[in-house]
Amino acid sequence: MKQSQLFMPTLREVPADAEVKSHQLLLKAGYIRPVSAGAFAYLPLAKRVLNKIEAIVREEMDAVNANEMLVPEILPAELWQKSGRYQTYGQDLYKFKNRQDRDFILGPTHEETFTELLGGDIKSYKKLPLLVYQIQSKFRDEGRPRFGLLRTREFLMQDAYSFTADNEGLDTIFDQMEVAYTNIFNRVGLDYRIIDGDAGAMGGSTSKEFSAPAAAGEDTIVYTEGSDYAANLEMAKDFYERVDRSDEEQDEMTTIDTPNAKTIEDLSELLDEPASSLAKTVVVAGPEGELCAVVTTGDFEVNLVKVQNALGLPEVDMADEAVVKEKLGAGFGSLGPVNLPEDVKLLVDERAADLVNFTAGANEDGKHFTGINWGRDVALEDEQIGDFRTAKEGELAVDGKGKLAFTKGIEIAHIFKLGTKYSKALGAQVLDSNGRNVDMVMGCYGIGISRLLSAITEQKADDKGLVWPAAIAPFDVHIVPINLKDEDQAALAADLEATVKSAGYDSLVDDRKERAGVKFADAELIGLPVRITVGKKASEGIVEVSVRATDESFEMTVAEAVENLPKWLSK
């Protein structure tokens, strides 16, 4: 393709609101343009990259016998009302009415849609397993879209759904999809980790997240160098072995005045005790206003996702202090597990459950109890004890094979074992081998296709511009004649273009009437894998080859350049 005919509006100045590298470069290099907050147009160069990513996805989906289809982006609200997500999904859900006053949504994901469709036609286990997918725009009304394509209100996604007659079938497809996604990310040239993830609004049991380490990532990846353990911070676990301290002598519980001890740090200094020996009590609230007191040791923070999952609630948040004070009798800083109201649930982190003779708030402002003991002063059942803390860097990992390390990451894919959550709600059943009606067992799988543009840019770009892996670059070769008025250069550039095409590669020919410096700067900015410059030695049949990923340069003949393209395009 001739560059003079390509819509590639590069920028010399980066907009002030472009905070991260990928947003800056994709704007500057003419790949994307904003249409509204959180919604972008993908210009020709970006669309070519997306097309290549989608082609790789389709090839890997074909390998696991997945069926591609396409469902509407506009969905009737009744589907989501059946599953319960119309009420619980939150403010990210785009809701609207049509002219007949019927409720609709813009699809942020399509579990309900596919369940309704397949449940209506599949009635026997003999028709299962089935794996279906689509590549389509999704919509989520982000409160604060930012970082370019990393957090948007409209984005391109591959979403897949599996339907099986039993859990064994689900396990098989789940493993196949993990391999398929691994192959996809290997082929597009990403560095990534597969980590334990939170199922969140999707529901279900097991989930795995594919995360690309990058400074611009909003997620924290927790991992170890000594093993394959990796999880996001919401799900990460450190190693802890419960201690039996039942034989220790118990002190008498007493009340002490602590008017200036508003934090664990204050209390630790006042009592000259380490934070690890003190109890911290945090009160969280569910969507219906239900309250739960969560106790950890003072050196750890409460993990809201773990608490949410333990309570089986769609979401929890920190309770309002005024509500807490009215219910428990004290504000933040003086809360504790002793004498909680009956309708306030109690969860205790396993580390805190091993404390004896400990100090905690007395549920009276400016006062604490010392000498508290579980069982005697606070009833505590095994089901109330668990891991409710946020893991800390440097702690031993739960597998005991290394210390936890943290890095930022971008979520690029997620796979879930949904079980029967949606099939039960929407009545998607099949007859099993015994002639009984059973709910179909489901899994769902998703890749953020458009987000990959940012993730790859964050990992690969340098101070000169974008650096695309060859498998997804918009063009394979950038042919840059310095002066097309020179007959030798014009002829050699045309010969090179034809030879590259006959060898099976795509080329972009910079036929613009621009200075050499402008052409080179734009070539580095848009980041094609190989640049072949046709210059002063054209009369000798010699060109200069530059490999973008390695910054290597060579002089050689056109035949030699084309012969070496497979090697350079494998980098």
Protein Blocks (a to p, Z undefined) as FASTA:
>chain_A
ZZklpccddcfbdcfklmbfklmmmmmnopaccfbghiacddfklmmmmmmmmmmmmmmm
mmnopacddddfbdcfklmmmnopmmmnojmlccdddfkopacdddfbjklmmmmmmmmm
mcbfklpccddddddddddddfbggehjmocfbdcddddddddfbfklmmmmmmmmmmmm
mmmmmmnopacddddddekjngpjddcddddddfkbcbdcdddfkbmbdcdfklgccddd
dddfklpccddddddddfklmbfklmmmmnopafklpccddddddfkopacdddddfkbc
cdfklmmmmnopabdcdddfklmmmmnopaehiacfehpafklccdddfklmmpghiacd
ehighiacehiaehjloccdfklgccfbdcdehiacfkopaccdddddddfbdcddebjm
lmmmnopacddfkopacddddddddddfklmmmmmmmmmpcfkbccddfklgfbfbdcdd
fblmbmklmmmmmmmmmmmmmnopacdddfbccdfklmmmmmmmnopabdcdddfklmno
pacdddfklopacdddfklmmmmmmmmmmZZ
